[in-house]
Structures are given as structure tokens and as C-alpha cells.
Amino acid sequence: MHSPILKYTGYVFLFLLVCCKTEEVEPEVIDPDFEIPDWTASSHGNKVKPNYTTVFPQDKVNTIEIRMTKSDWATIHTNMKVLFGFNFGAGGSRPVNSAFPEADPEYVAVSLKFNGIEWYKVGFRLKGNSSLQNSWSQGIYKLPFRLHFDKFEDDYPQIKNQRFYGFKELSMSPGANDNSLIREKVSADIFRAAGIACSQTSFYKVYIDFGDGLKYCGVYTMVEVVDDSMVKNQFGDDKGNIYKPESTFRTFIPDQFEKKNNEDENNFSDVQAMINALNSPQRSGNPAEWRANLEKNFDVDYFLKWLAANTTMLNWDTYGTMAHNYYLFNNPGKGLTWIPWDNNESMSIRSSTNVTISLSTVSASWPLIRNLMDDPVYNATYRVNVRSFTDNVFIPEKMNVLFDRYHNLISPYVIGPDEKEQGKFTHLTNGDSFNRELTNLKQHVANRNQVVNDYLK
């Protein structure tokens, strides 16, 4: 006969087992008949072409509202602690000479409203390296972030192939380290004026609910994502490989060439061929053959045009100083083509740099510059491009008009009486710094033109 104590113990165990089972969190049940009320083919569907007029207006400042739950904000906190090692506002910093996290921050599902229309379960994640780290450590809510409109379509079938007027992804730059708040915008305009493909940009007022109500996070620059729509729009074809590298091009290391399309094809032969040609000993033995082989795989003329514009503007936060902030697109018939990215540090001397206008101080660690500049033919082409850029595009009077236009456009939403960037929701120290930086930008253009004239004497 069983002991009464054992029998009682068995009942208790069964009771606990049942209780634990009933407390399990069930997966969210999605009503298959539920329809998103704001969904229209033109605003949310994926069968329309990207609507640049609506999403990237050049003569007004759009407004978006983003709402997340306290739980979402807590998830972001936990993830950032794992990636960077410190809490929001804790004043932490990355150890000297240590690498930034390789993994991107995690996405959370948020609501987004624009012109009274809502987009549901939109993927929202923080982005960036030093700008993100600095903002997070200082507890500044004006954080750089990225939007992915169908990121959570597997969890929420109703948003399958959800788009924002034809755009799947969008990047939001908060103007960190830029008191003018217009560098990201104007540099993209300047590159395109110089014949260099670059993402479309536009200004947005951004309100974010971090779980305690909407807060005004100031003026951002919305940036078109290269592998989403920019390549197809400006090159007419996006079937070739698109890479977002973090490479100096000294050697080919697969992990340094993130594929943004054709991921299932483990084929990097295009960048391998380019790097092999760039670093071939033919460069000294047979320069003409070296140039011919390099040009079979890489659009050198296009790169030299970008290099001239980028160096003249003094955009230090890219190749030559940092092995990031550029894309490569294998343009049919042209080869791998350079695409600039993340230009908020352009026209700035914030960081010390050894990239002079002649590029003579760039070391062999950056062979895509050093090897080309050591070649008399390519060096001469670079000089012609520098002259053309300053004579036709980077003209002080022309730049002043551009700067004034955008400064006046966003000024009411930066230092205005009703909508003003302030406190923990801005990177500006005060309103005066916003106005002073406009003068600094204009002086920078004049100074760089003088540098070019001295160089080309």
C-alpha cells in the first residue's frame, strides 16, 4: 500500500505541473480575416514604383511619428548593453583600438504614421558606429535608426511585402557631429551634381514614443538605401552584385565584403579579380597592361571622379581614412562601381586626417588610392577631375545658395518657437551653434577652393 505522504506528494506534483503548463505563453494568434485599414496599393503595396516626390521632397520637411512600447525600448536597451557594454546615458565608451560590434542592433516592431496614415509592425533598429555609440552613452534620444517595412511579415502575414510608397527600407540620419544639420543632404546633392550616383535625401521632423508618449526628436535626414531602390533608380539595373565592404583592398577577405543581394550565390569573383588586378606587380612592370586589367573589373574613371569630389570637399570618414561608408555595384559593362554612403562628416575637419588634396600622404595601406595616384595617367585624370569639380560644381556662390536654402527650410523646426531641438533630444549645444555652422560651411568651401588653386598652379 502506498504511503499517504507519497500519495499527497504526487497530487502536489500534478497540481504544479498543470499550473506551469497553463502559464505558458501562447504564440500570438493572427486573425486571417483582419485587414489593415490604412492599406492602399499606392501607400503600402509592393507593385508600385518608389514615389520619390512623396518620400523625398526637396522643398518641404515631412513629419513621421514612431510608436514603440516600453517593452520594445527595454529590448533595445538590453541589446545595446550586449553590443557596446554600457547602458543608455551611462557615459561609457569603447576601449581604445577595439573594433565596433560586428552584429547590427536587433529590430523591434513599431507603428509609423505619416500624413495621417499608419504602417504596422515596421522593423526599427538603431544603426551606426561612433555616432550611435556616442549618442547612446550620452543618453541622447536623437539616435540614428533604420526602417524595414516588411521585416516582421513572417510573424504578421497581413504586412507581407509592406512598403512605404514603394520603398522597403529607409535610413534616418540625426546629424550627429554636424551643427548645421544639412551636411548629409547637401553632400548627396553635390555628388549627383558632379555626375556621381548617390542616394536621394530629404528632411524629416521625427516624433518618437519610447513608451511614455510622443517626444520631438528634431530634424533628421532620410536617406535612400542603396540596395533597396537607389541602384535600380540611378543605374537602371540592380542584378549585379551589390556589396557594402569594410575593406582596404590590400587582400581579399570574404567577411569584409557583405553582399546586399545575390546572397545565395557564394561568388565573389568580381571583387577578387579587382583586388588581384589592383595589387598586381604589373603596375611597375607594365603599367599600360596593369591599367587595362584593372579597368576590366573596376570603373576607374568613375572612382577618380568620386575621389576628386570627395577629397576636395574633405570628406574624411570613408576610404583613405576609414575602411567603410561606401558601396560597390557590379554595373553591367562598367565593372564594380563606387557609391558613396553616410556623408554626414563631409566638409568637416572635426577629425584629424592625413588626406591632403594631392593625396601624397595616403599610405600603401590604402592601395585603391595610393596605387592609382602613383600612376602618372591616373594622377593626371584625378587633377583634371579636381579642376572640373571646383570650376563647375563646388563654386562658393553656388554652394552658398544651396546651404542657405536648406538652412532656411529646416530652421523653424530646429530653433523655432513651436518646434525646437533641445535637451536630450538634440546633438546641438544651443541654437547659436546651428546658425554659426552655416557660416563655417560657407568658409569651408572658400578655403577648399583656395587649396585646389594652390595645388593646381
Secondary structure, DSSP 4 states (H G I P E B T S, - for coil): ---HHHHHHHHHHHHHHHHHHHTSPPPPPP-TT---TT--TTTT-SSS---HHHHS-SSS-EEEEEE--HHHHHHHHHHHHHHHSS-TTS---PPTTPPPPSSPPPPEEEEEEETTEEEEEEEEEE--SHHHHHHHHHT-S---EEEETTTTTTT-GGGTT--BTTBSEEEEE--TT-TTS-HHHHHHHHHHHTT-----EEEEEEEEESSSSEEEEEEEEEEE-IIIIIHHHHHS---S-EEEE---SSS--GGGEEESS-TTS---HHHHHHHHHHT-THHHH-HHHHHHHHHHHB-HHHHHHHHHHHHHHT--SSTTT-S-SEEEEEETTTEEEEEE---TTTT--SS-----TT-TT--TTSHHHHHHHTSHHHHHHHHHHHHHHHHHT--HHHHHHHHHHHHHHHHHHHB-SSSB--GGG-S-S-HHHHHHHHHHHHHHHHHHHHHHHHHT-
